[in-house]
Amino acid sequence: MQVGTSAYYDWNRRPGKLISADMLHLYRRMKALFKRSRDSLGSREMMKKLREEGFKIGRYKVRSLMTRLNLIVRQRVAYKVTTKRNHRDAVAYNLLNQNFNPLAPNQVWAGDITYLKTGVTIGVRTQILLI
């Protein structure tokens, strides 16, 4: 277990912590509310929900309990539509017609715009291929 002998015996001598029934009920409610919110309920909203249920608790207590229970908020990013097309615009003809082996250089050009999720913002990578 990669624990020193003295650390093990020190841990073994410590008395176990007892959790009251009220605190256990609070833990279970916090976990249930957090799960129902799909891991998006922060300490402020958690405090409001708990107060609605009759718990007398402050935000900083909620924050410390969330840390103890390992309730980490996962920020969801809304889906961003990147391919909006105006249907009135003309569509380019398929001049290549699946013939990917041109006879000379610089006859066929292809382009690609790829949206990459990078942390908070969306990065754009442009790629042009010469065939």
DSSP file (Angstrom, degrees, kcal/mol; ACC not computed):
  #  RESIDUE AA STRUCTURE BP1 BP2  ACC     N-H-->O    O-->H-N    N-H-->O    O-->H-N    TCO  KAPPA ALPHA  PHI   PSI    X-CA   Y-CA   Z-CA
    1    1 A M              0   0    0      0, 0.0     3,-0.1     0, 0.0     0, 0.0   0.000 360.0 360.0 360.0  -2.3    0.0    0.0    0.0
    2    2 A Q        +     0   0    0      1,-0.2     2,-0.4     0, 0.0     0, 0.0   0.872 360.0 133.4  56.8  42.7    3.1    2.2    0.0
    3    3 A V        -     0   0    0      2,-0.0    -1,-0.2     3,-0.0     5,-0.0  -0.975  59.1-112.9-122.1 136.6    2.4    3.6    3.5
    4    4 A G     >  -     0   0    0     -2,-0.4     4,-2.0     1,-0.1     5,-0.1  -0.272  23.8-119.1 -65.4 154.6    5.1    3.9    6.1
    5    5 A T  H  > S+     0   0    0      1,-0.2     4,-2.3     2,-0.2     5,-0.2   0.910 113.6  49.4 -61.4 -45.0    4.7    1.7    9.2
    6    6 A S  H  > S+     0   0    0      1,-0.2     4,-2.2     2,-0.2    -1,-0.2   0.872 109.6  52.2 -65.5 -36.1    4.5    4.6   11.6
    7    7 A A  H  > S+     0   0    0      2,-0.2     4,-2.3     1,-0.2    -1,-0.2   0.897 109.6  50.1 -66.1 -39.2    1.8    6.3    9.5
    8    8 A Y  H  X S+     0   0    0     -4,-2.0     4,-2.5     2,-0.2    -2,-0.2   0.943 112.5  45.2 -63.7 -47.5   -0.2    3.1    9.5
    9    9 A Y  H  X S+     0   0    0     -4,-2.3     4,-1.7     2,-0.2    -1,-0.2   0.857 112.0  52.7 -67.2 -33.6    0.0    2.7   13.3
   10   10 A D  H  X S+     0   0    0     -4,-2.2     4,-1.1    -5,-0.2    -1,-0.2   0.927 112.0  45.4 -64.5 -44.2   -0.8    6.4   13.8
   11   11 A W  H  < S+     0   0    0     -4,-2.3     3,-0.4     1,-0.2    -2,-0.2   0.891 110.8  54.4 -63.7 -39.9   -3.9    6.0   11.6
   12   12 A N  H  < S+     0   0    0     -4,-2.5    -1,-0.2     1,-0.2    -2,-0.2   0.828 107.0  50.5 -66.0 -32.6   -4.9    2.8   13.4
   13   13 A R  H  < S+     0   0    0     -4,-1.7    -1,-0.2    -5,-0.2    -2,-0.2   0.735  89.1  97.5 -78.1 -23.0   -4.8    4.6   16.8
   14   14 A R  S  < S-     0   0    0     -4,-1.1     2,-0.1    -3,-0.4    -3,-0.0  -0.407  81.8-114.5 -68.2 140.5   -7.0    7.5   15.7
   15   15 A P        -     0   0    0      0, 0.0     2,-0.1     0, 0.0    -1,-0.1  -0.476  33.3-106.5 -73.5 147.5  -10.7    7.1   16.7
   16   16 A G        -     0   0    0     -2,-0.1     2,-0.4     1,-0.1     0, 0.0  -0.422  33.3-114.7 -70.9 147.5  -13.1    6.8   13.8
   17   17 A K        -     0   0    0     -2,-0.1     2,-0.4     1,-0.0    -1,-0.1  -0.696  24.0-143.5 -86.9 132.9  -15.3    9.8   13.0
   18   18 A L        -     0   0    0     -2,-0.4     2,-0.5     0, 0.0    -1,-0.0  -0.794   7.9-150.3 -94.9 136.2  -19.0    9.3   13.6
   19   19 A I        -     0   0    0     -2,-0.4     2,-0.0     4,-0.0    -2,-0.0  -0.911  17.2-127.2-107.3 130.4  -21.4   11.0   11.2
   20   20 A S     >  -     0   0    0     -2,-0.5     4,-2.3     1,-0.1     5,-0.2  -0.287  21.3-114.2 -72.0 161.6  -24.8   12.1   12.5
   21   21 A A  H  > S+     0   0    0      1,-0.2     4,-2.3     2,-0.2     5,-0.2   0.866 117.0  53.7 -64.1 -36.7  -28.0   11.0   10.8
   22   22 A D  H  > S+     0   0    0      2,-0.2     4,-2.2     1,-0.2    -1,-0.2   0.920 109.9  46.6 -64.1 -43.1  -28.8   14.6    9.8
   23   23 A M  H  > S+     0   0    0      2,-0.2     4,-2.6     1,-0.2    -2,-0.2   0.892 111.6  51.1 -67.4 -38.8  -25.3   15.1    8.2
   24   24 A L  H  X S+     0   0    0     -4,-2.3     4,-2.3     2,-0.2    -1,-0.2   0.896 109.8  50.3 -63.5 -40.1  -25.7   11.8    6.4
   25   25 A H  H  X S+     0   0    0     -4,-2.3     4,-2.3     2,-0.2    -2,-0.2   0.900 110.3  50.5 -63.3 -41.0  -29.1   12.9    5.1
   26   26 A L  H  X S+     0   0    0     -4,-2.2     4,-2.6     2,-0.2    -2,-0.2   0.922 109.3  50.9 -62.7 -45.0  -27.5   16.2    4.0
   27   27 A Y  H  X S+     0   0    0     -4,-2.6     4,-2.4     1,-0.2    -2,-0.2   0.928 111.5  47.7 -57.7 -46.3  -24.8   14.3    2.1
   28   28 A R  H  X S+     0   0    0     -4,-2.3     4,-2.3     1,-0.2    -1,-0.2   0.898 112.0  49.0 -65.4 -40.4  -27.3   12.1    0.3
   29   29 A R  H  X S+     0   0    0     -4,-2.3     4,-2.8     2,-0.2     5,-0.2   0.912 110.9  50.8 -65.1 -41.2  -29.5   15.1   -0.7
   30   30 A M  H  X S+     0   0    0     -4,-2.6     4,-2.4     1,-0.2    -2,-0.2   0.925 111.9  46.7 -62.6 -43.9  -26.5   17.0   -2.0
   31   31 A K  H  X S+     0   0    0     -4,-2.4     4,-2.3    -5,-0.2    -1,-0.2   0.898 113.4  48.9 -64.9 -39.6  -25.3   14.0   -4.1
   32   32 A A  H  X S+     0   0    0     -4,-2.3     4,-2.4     2,-0.2    -2,-0.2   0.922 112.9  46.3 -66.8 -44.1  -28.9   13.5   -5.4
   33   33 A L  H  X S+     0   0    0     -4,-2.8     4,-1.6     2,-0.2    -2,-0.2   0.898 113.5  50.0 -63.8 -40.0  -29.3   17.1   -6.4
   34   34 A F  H  <>S+     0   0    0     -4,-2.4     5,-2.1    -5,-0.2     6,-0.4   0.905 112.2  46.9 -66.0 -41.7  -25.9   17.2   -8.0
   35   35 A K  H ><5S+     0   0    0     -4,-2.3     3,-1.5     1,-0.2    -2,-0.2   0.898 110.0  53.2 -67.3 -39.9  -26.6   14.1  -10.0
   36   36 A R  H 3<5S+     0   0    0     -4,-2.4    -1,-0.2     1,-0.3    -2,-0.2   0.822 106.6  53.2 -65.4 -29.8  -30.0   15.4  -11.1
   37   37 A S  T 3<5S-     0   0    0     -4,-1.6    -1,-0.3    -5,-0.2     3,-0.2   0.420 116.1-117.3 -83.3   3.1  -28.4   18.6  -12.3
   38   38 A R  T < 5S-     0   0    0     -3,-1.5    -3,-0.2     1,-0.2    -2,-0.1   0.924  70.1 -54.5  58.0  48.8  -26.0   16.5  -14.4
   39   39 A D  S   <S+     0   0    0     -5,-2.1    35,-3.1    -6,-0.1    -1,-0.2   0.768 118.7 105.4  62.6  32.3  -22.9   17.8  -12.5
   40   40 A S        +     0   0    0     -6,-0.4     2,-0.7    33,-0.2    -2,-0.1   0.388  39.3 112.1-120.8   3.8  -23.7   21.5  -13.1
   41   41 A L        -     0   0    0     -7,-0.3    -4,-0.0    31,-0.1     2,-0.0  -0.701  50.5-160.4 -85.8 116.3  -25.0   22.7   -9.7
   42   42 A G     >  -     0   0    0     -2,-0.7     4,-2.4     1,-0.1     5,-0.2  -0.186  36.1 -90.3 -84.6-177.8  -22.6   25.1   -8.1
   43   43 A S  H  > S+     0   0    0      2,-0.2     4,-2.2     1,-0.2     5,-0.1   0.853 122.9  52.0 -66.7 -35.6  -22.4   26.1   -4.4
   44   44 A R  H  > S+     0   0    0      2,-0.2     4,-2.0     1,-0.2    -1,-0.2   0.957 115.2  39.6 -65.9 -49.9  -24.9   29.0   -4.7
   45   45 A E  H  > S+     0   0    0      1,-0.2     4,-2.5     2,-0.2    -2,-0.2   0.867 114.1  54.8 -68.9 -35.2  -27.6   27.0   -6.5
   46   46 A M  H  X S+     0   0    0     -4,-2.4     4,-2.6     1,-0.2    -1,-0.2   0.918 107.9  50.3 -62.2 -42.6  -27.0   24.0   -4.2
   47   47 A M  H  X S+     0   0    0     -4,-2.2     4,-2.5     2,-0.2    -2,-0.2   0.918 110.4  49.6 -61.2 -43.8  -27.4   26.2   -1.2
   48   48 A K  H  X S+     0   0    0     -4,-2.0     4,-2.0     1,-0.2    -2,-0.2   0.922 112.2  47.3 -62.3 -44.3  -30.7   27.6   -2.6
   49   49 A K  H  X S+     0   0    0     -4,-2.5     4,-1.3     1,-0.2    -1,-0.2   0.909 112.6  49.0 -64.9 -41.6  -32.1   24.1   -3.3
   50   50 A L  H  <>S+     0   0    0     -4,-2.6     5,-2.4     1,-0.2     4,-0.3   0.895 110.1  51.2 -65.8 -39.0  -31.1   22.8    0.1
   51   51 A R  H ><5S+     0   0    0     -4,-2.5     3,-1.3     1,-0.2    -1,-0.2   0.868 105.6  56.0 -65.5 -35.3  -32.7   25.8    1.8
   52   52 A E  H 3<5S+     0   0    0     -4,-2.0    -1,-0.2     1,-0.3    -2,-0.2   0.833 106.0  52.2 -62.6 -31.1  -35.9   25.1   -0.2
   53   53 A E  T 3<5S-     0   0    0     -4,-1.3    -1,-0.3    -3,-0.2    -2,-0.2   0.457 128.6 -98.5 -85.7  -0.6  -35.9   21.6    1.3
   54   54 A G  T < 5S+     0   0    0     -3,-1.3     2,-0.3     1,-0.3    -3,-0.2   0.467  75.3 139.4 102.6   2.0  -35.6   23.0    4.8
   55   55 A F      < -     0   0    0     -5,-2.4     2,-0.9    -6,-0.1    -1,-0.3  -0.604  47.0-141.6 -78.7 139.7  -31.8   22.7    5.5
   56   56 A K        +     0   0    0     -2,-0.3     2,-0.3     2,-0.0    -1,-0.0  -0.854  49.4 136.2-101.5  99.1  -30.2   25.7    7.4
   57   57 A I        -     0   0    0     -2,-0.9     2,-0.2   -10,-0.2    -6,-0.1  -0.995  43.9-134.4-148.6 146.8  -26.9   26.0    5.6
   58   58 A G     >  -     0   0    0     -2,-0.3     4,-2.0     1,-0.1     5,-0.1  -0.503  30.3-107.5 -99.3 170.4  -24.7   28.7    4.2
   59   59 A R  H  > S+     0   0    0      1,-0.2     4,-2.6     2,-0.2     5,-0.1   0.893 115.9  50.7 -66.4 -41.1  -22.8   28.9    1.0
   60   60 A Y  H  > S+     0   0    0      2,-0.2     4,-2.1     1,-0.2    -1,-0.2   0.833 109.9  50.6 -71.1 -30.4  -19.3   28.3    2.4
   61   61 A K  H  > S+     0   0    0      2,-0.2     4,-2.4     1,-0.2    -1,-0.2   0.908 111.2  49.2 -67.7 -42.0  -20.5   25.2    4.3
   62   62 A V  H  X S+     0   0    0     -4,-2.0     4,-2.5     1,-0.2    -2,-0.2   0.913 110.5  51.7 -61.0 -42.5  -22.0   23.9    1.0
   63   63 A R  H  X S+     0   0    0     -4,-2.6     4,-1.8     1,-0.2    -2,-0.2   0.908 111.2  45.7 -62.7 -43.2  -18.7   24.7   -0.8
   64   64 A S  H  X S+     0   0    0     -4,-2.1     4,-2.2     1,-0.2    -1,-0.2   0.882 113.4  49.8 -69.6 -36.0  -16.6   22.8    1.8
   65   65 A L  H  X S+     0   0    0     -4,-2.4     4,-2.6     2,-0.2    -2,-0.2   0.879 108.1  53.4 -68.2 -36.4  -19.0   19.8    1.8
   66   66 A M  H  <>S+     0   0    0     -4,-2.5     5,-2.9     2,-0.2     4,-0.3   0.889 109.9  48.4 -64.0 -37.8  -19.0   19.7   -2.0
   67   67 A T  H ><5S+     0   0    0     -4,-1.8     3,-0.9     3,-0.2    -2,-0.2   0.921 112.3  48.3 -65.6 -43.7  -15.2   19.6   -1.9
   68   68 A R  H 3<5S+     0   0    0     -4,-2.2    -2,-0.2     1,-0.2    -1,-0.2   0.874 114.3  45.6 -64.3 -38.1  -15.3   16.8    0.8
   69   69 A L  T 3<5S-     0   0    0     -4,-2.6    -1,-0.2    -5,-0.1    -2,-0.2   0.433 111.8-121.8 -86.0   1.2  -17.9   14.8   -1.3
   70   70 A N  T < 5 +     0   0    0     -3,-0.9     2,-1.0    -4,-0.3    -3,-0.2   0.889  52.2 161.6  60.1  42.7  -15.8   15.4   -4.5
   71   71 A L      < -     0   0    0     -5,-2.9     2,-0.5    -6,-0.1    -1,-0.2  -0.803  15.2-177.1 -94.6  96.0  -18.7   17.1   -6.3
   72   72 A I        -     0   0    0     -2,-1.0     2,-0.3    -3,-0.1   -31,-0.1  -0.845  24.5-126.0-102.3 125.7  -16.9   18.9   -9.1
   73   73 A V        -     0   0    0     -2,-0.5     2,-0.6   -33,-0.1   -33,-0.2  -0.517  17.9-155.2 -73.0 130.9  -18.9   21.1  -11.4
   74   74 A R        -     0   0    0    -35,-3.1     2,-0.4    -2,-0.3    -1,-0.0  -0.938  13.9-138.0-108.5 113.8  -18.5   20.2  -15.1
   75   75 A Q        -     0   0    0     -2,-0.6     2,-0.4     1,-0.0   -35,-0.1  -0.572  15.6-146.6 -74.6 123.0  -19.2   23.2  -17.3
   76   76 A R        -     0   0    0     -2,-0.4     2,-0.5   -36,-0.1    -1,-0.0  -0.734   4.8-144.7 -91.1 139.2  -21.2   22.2  -20.3
   77   77 A V        -     0   0    0     -2,-0.4     3,-0.1     3,-0.0    43,-0.0  -0.893  22.1-118.5-104.1 129.9  -20.7   24.1  -23.6
   78   78 A A        -     0   0    0     -2,-0.5     2,-0.2     1,-0.1    -1,-0.0  -0.324  37.1 -96.0 -65.2 147.3  -23.7   24.6  -25.8
   79   79 A Y        -     0   0    0      1,-0.1     2,-0.6    -2,-0.0    -1,-0.1  -0.458  38.5-148.2 -65.7 129.9  -23.6   23.0  -29.2
   80   80 A K        -     0   0    0     -2,-0.2     2,-0.5    -3,-0.1    -1,-0.1  -0.900   7.2-136.7-106.3 122.3  -22.4   25.6  -31.8
   81   81 A V        +     0   0    0     -2,-0.6     3,-0.2     1,-0.2    -2,-0.0  -0.646  28.3 170.6 -77.0 123.0  -23.8   25.3  -35.3
   82   82 A T        +     0   0    0     -2,-0.5     2,-0.3     1,-0.2    -1,-0.2   0.471  62.6  63.9-112.2  -5.2  -20.9   25.8  -37.7
   83   83 A T        +     0   0    0      2,-0.1     2,-0.5     0, 0.0    -1,-0.2  -0.518  58.4 158.2-122.9  65.1  -22.5   24.9  -41.0
   84   84 A K        -     0   0    0     -2,-0.3     2,-0.4    -3,-0.2     0, 0.0  -0.777  20.0-169.1 -87.4 126.9  -25.3   27.3  -41.7
   85   85 A R        -     0   0    0     -2,-0.5     2,-0.8     4,-0.0    -2,-0.1  -0.937  23.3-135.6-120.2 138.8  -26.1   27.4  -45.3
   86   86 A N    >   -     0   0    0     -2,-0.4     3,-1.7     1,-0.1    -2,-0.0  -0.844  15.7-154.4 -89.2 113.6  -28.3   29.9  -47.2
   87   87 A H  T 3  S+     0   0    0     -2,-0.8    -1,-0.1     1,-0.3     4,-0.1   0.623  88.7  66.1 -69.8 -12.4  -30.4   27.6  -49.5
   88   88 A R  T 3  S+     0   0    0      2,-0.1    -1,-0.3    -3,-0.0     2,-0.1   0.703  82.6  96.5 -79.1 -18.8  -30.9   30.4  -52.0
   89   89 A D  S <  S-     0   0    0     -3,-1.7     2,-0.1     1,-0.1    -4,-0.0  -0.370  85.6-104.9 -70.9 150.6  -27.2   30.4  -52.8
   90   90 A A        -     0   0    0     -2,-0.1     2,-0.4     1,-0.1    -1,-0.1  -0.461  29.5-128.5 -74.0 147.0  -26.1   28.5  -55.8
   91   91 A V        -     0   0    0     -2,-0.1     2,-0.1    -4,-0.1    -1,-0.1  -0.812  25.7-113.7 -97.2 135.7  -24.3   25.2  -55.2
   92   92 A A        -     0   0    0     -2,-0.4     2,-0.1     1,-0.1    -1,-0.0  -0.367  34.3-109.5 -68.2 145.9  -21.0   24.6  -57.0
   93   93 A Y        -     0   0    0      1,-0.1     2,-1.5    -2,-0.1     3,-0.2  -0.395  25.5-112.6 -74.1 153.0  -20.9   21.9  -59.6
   94   94 A N        +     0   0    0      1,-0.2    -1,-0.1    -2,-0.1    -2,-0.0  -0.659  47.6 162.7 -86.3  84.1  -19.0   18.7  -59.0
   95   95 A L  S    S+     0   0    0     -2,-1.5    -1,-0.2     1,-0.2    -2,-0.0   0.766  70.6  57.0 -75.8 -25.3  -16.2   19.2  -61.6
   96   96 A L  S >  S-     0   0    0     -3,-0.2     3,-2.0     2,-0.1    -1,-0.2   0.879  79.2-168.5 -74.7 -37.7  -14.0   16.6  -60.0
   97   97 A N  T 3  S-     0   0    0      1,-0.3     3,-0.1     3,-0.1    -2,-0.1   0.871  71.1 -56.2  49.8  47.4  -16.6   13.8  -60.4
   98   98 A Q  T 3  S+     0   0    0      1,-0.2     2,-1.1     2,-0.0    -1,-0.3   0.579 102.6 132.8  64.6  13.0  -14.7   11.4  -58.1
   99   99 A N    <   +     0   0    0     -3,-2.0    -1,-0.2     1,-0.1    -2,-0.0  -0.788  23.5 168.4 -94.2  96.5  -11.6   11.6  -60.4
  100  100 A F        +     0   0    0     -2,-1.1    -1,-0.1     1,-0.2    -3,-0.1   0.244  55.0  79.6 -95.7  12.9   -8.9   12.2  -57.7
  101  101 A N        -     0   0    0     -3,-0.0    -1,-0.2     0, 0.0    30,-0.0  -0.763  67.1-167.0-120.6  84.0   -5.9   11.6  -60.1
  102  102 A P        -     0   0    0      0, 0.0    -2,-0.1     0, 0.0     4,-0.0  -0.261  23.3-130.2 -69.2 160.3   -5.3   14.8  -62.0
  103  103 A L  S    S+     0   0    0      1,-0.1     0, 0.0     2,-0.1     0, 0.0   0.778  85.4  18.5 -81.7 -28.1   -3.1   14.8  -65.1
  104  104 A A  S >  S-     0   0    0      1,-0.0     3,-0.8     0, 0.0     4,-0.2  -0.928  90.4 -87.5-139.4 161.9   -0.9   17.8  -64.1
  105  105 A P  T 3  S+     0   0    0      0, 0.0    -2,-0.1     0, 0.0    25,-0.0  -0.290 104.8  26.2 -67.8 158.0   -0.2   19.9  -60.9
  106  106 A N  T 3  S+     0   0    0      2,-0.2     3,-0.1     1,-0.1    24,-0.0   0.700  87.9 108.1  63.1  25.1   -2.4   22.8  -59.9
  107  107 A Q  S <  S+     0   0    0     -3,-0.8     2,-0.4     1,-0.3    -1,-0.1   0.772  78.1  38.5 -93.3 -32.5   -5.5   21.4  -61.6
  108  108 A V        -     0   0    0     -4,-0.2    23,-1.9    -8,-0.0     2,-0.4  -0.977  64.1-179.1-126.2 127.7   -7.4   20.4  -58.5
  109  109 A W  E     -A  130   0A   0     -2,-0.4     2,-0.3    21,-0.2    21,-0.2  -0.955   4.5-170.5-122.0 144.1   -7.5   22.3  -55.2
  110  110 A A  E     -A  129   0A   0     19,-1.9    19,-2.6    -2,-0.4     2,-0.3  -0.982   2.5-162.8-132.9 147.4   -9.4   21.3  -52.1
  111  111 A G  E     -A  128   0A   0     -2,-0.3     2,-0.3    17,-0.2    17,-0.2  -0.924   4.5-172.4-129.4 155.1  -10.1   23.1  -48.9
  112  112 A D  E     -A  127   0A   0     15,-1.9    15,-2.5    -2,-0.3     2,-0.5  -0.986   9.9-163.5-148.0 133.8  -11.2   22.2  -45.4
  113  113 A I  E     -A  126   0A   0     -2,-0.3     2,-0.5    13,-0.2    13,-0.2  -0.980  15.9-171.7-117.2 119.2  -12.2   24.2  -42.3
  114  114 A T  E     -A  125   0A   0     11,-2.7    11,-2.5    -2,-0.5     2,-0.6  -0.937  15.0-144.9-114.9 130.8  -12.1   22.2  -39.1
  115  115 A Y  E     -A  124   0A   0     -2,-0.5     2,-0.4     9,-0.2     9,-0.2  -0.848  18.6-166.5 -95.9 121.7  -13.4   23.5  -35.8
  116  116 A L  E     -A  123   0A   0      7,-2.6     7,-2.6    -2,-0.6     2,-0.7  -0.912  19.5-130.5-111.5 132.9  -11.4   22.3  -32.9
  117  117 A K  E     +A  122   0A   0     -2,-0.4     2,-0.5     5,-0.2     5,-0.2  -0.720  31.1 175.3 -81.7 116.4  -12.5   22.6  -29.3
  118  118 A T  E >   -A  121   0A   0      3,-1.9     3,-1.1    -2,-0.7     2,-0.5  -0.826  54.3 -71.6-127.0  92.3   -9.7   24.1  -27.3
  119  119 A G  T 3  S-     0   0    0     -2,-0.5    -1,-0.0     1,-0.3    -2,-0.0  -0.469 113.2  -8.6  66.9-113.0  -10.6   24.8  -23.7
  120  120 A V  T 3  S+     0   0    0     -2,-0.5    -1,-0.3    -3,-0.1     2,-0.2   0.831 128.9  48.3 -90.2 -36.6  -13.0   27.7  -23.6
  121  121 A T  E <  S-A  118   0A   0     -3,-1.1    -3,-1.9    -4,-0.0     2,-0.6  -0.489  81.7-112.8-104.3 173.2  -13.0   28.9  -27.2
  122  122 A I  E     -A  117   0A   0     -5,-0.2    -5,-0.2    -2,-0.2     2,-0.2  -0.931  29.5-151.8-107.3 120.7  -13.3   27.2  -30.5
  123  123 A G  E     -A  116   0A   0     -7,-2.6    -7,-2.6    -2,-0.6     2,-0.5  -0.582   5.9-142.1 -89.0 154.7  -10.2   27.2  -32.7
  124  124 A V  E     -A  115   0A   0     -9,-0.2     2,-0.5    -2,-0.2    -9,-0.2  -0.968  11.5-168.3-121.3 132.0  -10.3   27.1  -36.5
  125  125 A R  E     -A  114   0A   0    -11,-2.5   -11,-2.7    -2,-0.5     2,-0.4  -0.981   6.1-162.1-119.6 124.4   -7.8   25.2  -38.6
  126  126 A T  E     -A  113   0A   0     -2,-0.5     2,-0.4   -13,-0.2   -13,-0.2  -0.873   8.1-174.4-107.3 138.9   -7.8   25.8  -42.3
  127  127 A Q  E     -A  112   0A   0    -15,-2.5   -15,-1.9    -2,-0.4     2,-0.5  -0.996   8.5-169.3-137.0 130.0   -6.2   23.3  -44.7
  128  128 A I  E     -A  111   0A   0     -2,-0.4     2,-0.5   -17,-0.2   -17,-0.2  -0.982  10.0-158.7-120.9 128.4   -5.6   23.6  -48.4
  129  129 A L  E     -A  110   0A   0    -19,-2.6   -19,-1.9    -2,-0.5     2,-0.6  -0.887   4.8-153.8-108.3 133.0   -4.5   20.6  -50.4
  130  130 A L  E      A  109   0A   0     -2,-0.5   -21,-0.2   -21,-0.2    -2,-0.0  -0.930 360.0 360.0-104.0 123.2   -2.8   20.7  -53.7
  131  131 A I              0   0    0    -23,-1.9   -22,-0.1    -2,-0.6    -1,-0.1   0.376 360.0 360.0-112.2 360.0   -3.3   17.6  -55.8
